[in-house]
Amino acid sequence: MSRDILDSFELSGTVAVITGGGGELCGAMATALGSMGVKVAILDVNLSSAERVVRQIEEAGGQALALSCSVLEAQNLRECYHKVCRTWGTVDLLITGAGGNDPRATTSEEFLEPTKNMAQPDGKSLFDLDLEGFRHVFDLNFLGTFLTIQAFSQAMVQQGSGSIVTISSMSAHTPLTKVAAYSAAKAAVSNFTQWLAVHFARTGVRVNAIAPGFFMTEQLRFLHVDQQSGKLSARAQKVIAHTPLGRYGVPEDLLGTLVWLLSDASKFVTGIIVPVDGGFSAYSI
């Protein structure tokens, strides 16, 4: 029995596509999958970042392919899909990791206090958020997920098997202050994940999401680290205080959940959003 359980996590020989694969979190996912014998196509708007991850995988004896790709360009995604299929024949696994936030869609304060905030020359409330910044965050996180799945799930449906893992956020479950666009977009990702899991339920393709808590990536750093002193901001200290495990996540913390969701170990699991957050979502006072 124990051998059968271990075998259910086996992914060797499958083909995975990861958008945003040149970044810190998805780069770690790509490297881990490559070490397990997965052929990994790494898509990123920054080709040099994707190529860096490919080199890491190849130096460890794995197979990988770097492709320049914008998840907001449907034609670009289709071209990448055909390149992956020409190289390896199919797509078995898909991780939609491209996303992020934008300071232009972020308020400066948690609470709107008209007599205080509006008097500050550098203050930014809901009324000051930049439309293009807001649209960029929403499009990158949600439409980028939708368009990627539309392009790459075709092979999975045709072969009658596959696993899709979207990347949501704990901000989708309980909206974080300041990051209005990001929270709304990730809520849309979670909702679409569950909708698609039902839509694909008869095809053999499963769809689930990982919702990371706070991981100290470069995209998070501008909100959580004081740019002058390098110390954790008041917001960051609040995050740690509300995370029972008492620390930020590191990329490796996501890998066990990822492998479980991609593999047959979770073959009766679809339509769920798994928090990987150090207990943040469970804590209340």
C-alpha positions in Angstrom: 0.0 0.0 0.0 2.8 2.5 0.9 4.4 1.9 -2.5 1.2 2.6 -4.3 0.8 5.9 -2.4 4.2 7.0 -3.3 3.7 6.0 -6.9 0.6 8.2 -7.1 2.8 11.3 -6.8 4.9 10.2 -9.8 5.1 12.9 -12.6 8.1 11.8 -14.5 7.7 11.9 -18.3 4.8 14.4 -18.2 4.9 17.8 -19.9 4.2 20.9 -17.8 3.7 24.6 -18.9 4.3 27.3 -16.3 3.5 31.0 -17.0 5.5 33.5 -15.0 8.1 30.7 -14.8 11.0 33.1 -14.6 9.9 34.5 -11.3 10.8 33.5 -7.8 7.8 31.3 -6.9 7.1 29.8 -10.2 10.8 29.4 -11.0 11.1 27.3 -7.9 8.1 25.2 -9.1 9.7 24.8 -12.5 13.0 23.7 -11.1 11.3 21.2 -8.7 9.3 19.7 -11.5 12.3 19.4 -13.7 14.1 17.5 -11.0 11.2 15.0 -10.9 11.6 14.2 -14.6 8.9 16.6 -15.9 9.5 18.3 -19.2 9.0 21.9 -18.4 8.0 24.8 -20.7 8.8 28.1 -19.0 6.8 31.0 -20.3 7.7 34.5 -19.2 7.4 38.0 -20.6 11.1 38.3 -19.6 12.8 35.7 -21.8 16.2 36.0 -20.0 14.5 35.1 -16.7 13.0 32.0 -18.3 16.3 31.0 -19.8 18.0 31.3 -16.5 15.5 28.8 -15.0 16.0 26.5 -18.0 19.7 26.5 -17.4 19.2 25.5 -13.8 17.0 22.6 -14.9 19.3 21.4 -17.7 22.4 21.6 -15.4 20.6 19.2 -13.1 19.9 16.8 -15.9 16.3 17.8 -16.7 14.5 19.0 -19.9 13.2 22.5 -20.2 12.1 25.0 -22.9 12.1 28.8 -22.5 9.5 30.9 -24.4 8.9 34.6 -24.4 5.2 35.1 -23.8 2.7 37.7 -22.7 -0.3 36.1 -21.1 -2.4 39.1 -22.3 -1.8 38.3 -26.0 -3.9 35.4 -27.2 -2.0 34.9 -30.4 1.3 34.8 -28.5 -0.1 32.1 -26.2 -1.4 30.0 -29.1 2.1 30.2 -30.8 3.7 29.0 -27.5 1.1 26.2 -27.3 2.0 24.9 -30.7 5.7 25.2 -30.0 5.3 23.1 -26.9 3.3 20.5 -28.8 5.8 20.4 -31.6 8.6 19.9 -29.1 7.0 17.3 -26.7 3.7 16.3 -28.4 1.2 17.4 -25.7 0.6 19.3 -22.5 -0.3 17.4 -19.4 0.1 19.9 -16.6 -0.5 23.7 -16.6 0.4 26.2 -13.9 -0.9 29.8 -14.4 1.6 31.7 -12.4 1.9 35.0 -14.2 0.5 37.8 -12.1 1.4 40.6 -9.7 0.5 43.9 -8.3 1.1 47.5 -9.3 1.7 50.6 -7.0 -0.6 52.6 -9.3 -3.5 50.4 -8.1 -2.6 50.5 -4.4 -3.8 53.0 -1.8 -1.4 54.6 0.6 -3.5 54.1 3.7 -5.7 51.3 5.0 -8.6 53.6 6.0 -10.0 56.6 4.3 -10.1 59.5 6.7 -11.1 62.5 4.7 -9.9 65.2 7.1 -6.5 63.5 7.2 -5.8 61.6 4.0 -7.0 64.2 1.6 -4.8 66.8 3.1 -1.7 64.8 2.5 0.0 65.7 -0.8 1.4 62.1 -1.2 -1.8 60.3 0.1 -3.7 58.1 -2.3 -7.2 56.8 -1.7 -9.7 55.0 -3.9 -10.4 58.3 -5.7 -6.7 58.6 -6.7 -6.2 55.1 -8.1 -5.0 55.1 -11.7 -7.4 53.4 -14.1 -4.6 52.0 -16.3 -2.8 50.6 -13.3 -6.0 49.1 -11.9 -6.8 47.6 -15.3 -3.3 46.2 -15.7 -3.5 44.4 -12.4 -6.9 42.9 -13.1 -6.0 41.9 -16.6 -2.7 40.4 -15.8 -4.0 38.3 -12.9 -7.4 37.3 -14.2 -7.5 37.7 -18.0 -4.0 36.3 -18.1 -5.2 33.2 -16.3 -8.3 32.8 -18.5 -6.4 33.3 -21.8 -3.6 30.9 -20.8 -6.1 28.1 -19.9 -8.0 28.8 -23.1 -4.9 28.3 -25.1 -3.2 25.3 -23.3 -6.1 23.2 -22.0 -7.0 22.1 -25.5 -4.5 19.3 -25.5 -5.6 18.0 -22.1 -9.2 17.9 -23.1 -8.3 16.1 -26.3 -6.3 13.4 -24.5 -8.9 13.1 -21.7 -6.5 13.8 -18.8 -4.6 16.7 -17.2 -4.3 18.9 -14.2 -4.5 22.7 -14.1 -3.3 24.7 -11.1 -4.1 28.4 -10.9 -2.4 30.8 -8.5 -4.8 32.7 -6.4 -4.1 34.5 -3.1 -5.3 34.7 0.5 -6.3 38.2 -0.5 -9.0 36.5 -2.6 -10.6 35.0 0.5 -10.3 38.1 2.7 -9.4 41.2 0.8 -6.2 42.8 2.1 -6.2 46.5 2.7 -4.6 48.8 0.1 -4.4 46.3 -2.8 -7.9 46.7 -4.2 -7.2 45.6 -7.8 -5.1 42.7 -6.8 -7.7 41.4 -4.3 -10.5 41.7 -6.8 -8.5 40.0 -9.5 -7.4 37.1 -7.3 -11.0 36.6 -6.2 -12.0 36.3 -9.8 -9.2 33.7 -10.3 -10.6 31.6 -7.4 -14.1 31.9 -8.7 -13.1 31.0 -12.3 -11.1 28.0 -11.0 -14.2 26.5 -9.4 -16.3 27.3 -12.4 -13.8 25.7 -14.7 -13.5 22.6 -12.5 -17.2 21.9 -13.0 -17.1 22.8 -16.7 -14.2 20.3 -17.3 -15.4 17.7 -14.8 -16.4 15.2 -17.6 -13.3 15.7 -19.6 -10.7 14.1 -17.3 -9.1 17.5 -16.6 -8.9 18.7 -13.0 -8.7 22.3 -12.0 -7.5 23.6 -8.6 -5.8 26.6 -7.1 -3.1 27.4 -4.6 -3.6 30.5 -2.5 -0.3 31.6 -1.1 -0.1 33.7 2.0 2.7 36.2 2.4 5.9 35.3 0.5 8.7 37.9 0.5 9.1 38.3 -3.3 10.3 41.4 -5.1 6.7 42.2 -6.0 5.8 42.3 -2.3 8.9 44.1 -1.1 7.8 47.6 -2.0 4.9 47.4 0.5 6.7 45.4 3.2 10.2 46.7 3.4 11.2 50.3 4.1 13.2 51.4 1.1 15.6 53.6 3.1 16.3 51.5 6.2 15.7 48.0 4.8 13.6 47.1 7.9 10.2 45.5 7.9 7.5 48.1 7.6 4.6 48.5 10.1 2.5 46.6 7.6 5.0 43.7 7.5 5.1 43.5 11.2 1.3 43.2 11.3 1.5 40.4 8.8 4.0 38.4 10.9 1.8 39.1 14.0 -1.2 37.6 12.2 0.7 34.6 10.8 0.7 31.8 13.5 3.8 30.2 12.1 5.5 33.6 12.6 7.4 34.0 9.3 7.0 34.8 5.6 6.8 31.8 3.3 9.7 30.7 1.1 9.2 29.2 -2.4 9.9 25.7 -1.3 6.8 25.9 1.0 4.6 25.7 -2.1 6.1 22.6 -3.7 4.4 19.8 -1.7 0.9 21.2 -2.4 1.8 21.8 -6.1 3.0 18.2 -6.6 -0.1 16.8 -4.8 -2.5 18.8 -7.0 -0.7 18.0 -10.2 -0.4 14.3 -9.6 -2.8 11.4 -9.3 -2.4 11.6 -5.5 -5.3 14.1 -5.8 -7.2 12.4 -8.6 -10.6 12.9 -6.8 -9.8 16.5 -6.0 -11.1 19.3 -8.2 -12.4 22.8 -7.7 -10.6 23.6 -4.5 -8.5 26.6 -3.4 -5.7 25.4 -1.1 -4.3 28.0 1.3 -0.5 27.8 1.9 -0.3 30.7 4.4 1.3 29.7 7.7 -2.1 29.7 9.3 -3.0 33.3 8.3 -6.5 32.5 7.2 -7.2 30.5 10.4 -6.1 33.1 12.9 -8.5 35.6 14.5 -8.5 37.5 17.8 
